[in-house]
Amino acid sequence: MKKNQQVFAIFQKIYGLLERRQKQAFALILLVMAVSAALTQFTPKAIGWLTDDILQQNSLDFWKIVPILCAILVVTVVNELLKIGRRLLVEDTATKLEKKARGLVIVSLLRAPLAFLRKP
């Protein structure tokens, strides 16, 4: 239980380092992840629908399956674009967070007394 509290405290400190814009980007990242997860589920379901439709028919009419194939293509491309956008947002937010944390460490080291940094 104590370890969980320590981990929670660490996440609170990290969240506190984020600026307002980065917190908004983080919320957007979570939303993009949710939409991407839903789109990822669509492709296998659409292929299942397509397979069931083809197996139920006696003859195969290519023009009847084109809309489903186009929907699969569009969903797949949109999903990959969302993944790319999410990666860019995550990298941008992480880079800014790392830069801010590094600056805080440097400032606190500069404020420390020199005797603290010397080895006995």
ABEGO torsion letter per residue (X at the ends): XAAAAAAAAAAAAAAAABBAAAAAAAAAAAAAAAAAAAAAAAAAAAAAAAAAAAAABABBBAAAAAAAAAAAAAAAAAAAAAAAAAAAAAAAAAAAAAAAAAAAAAAAAAABBAAAABBX
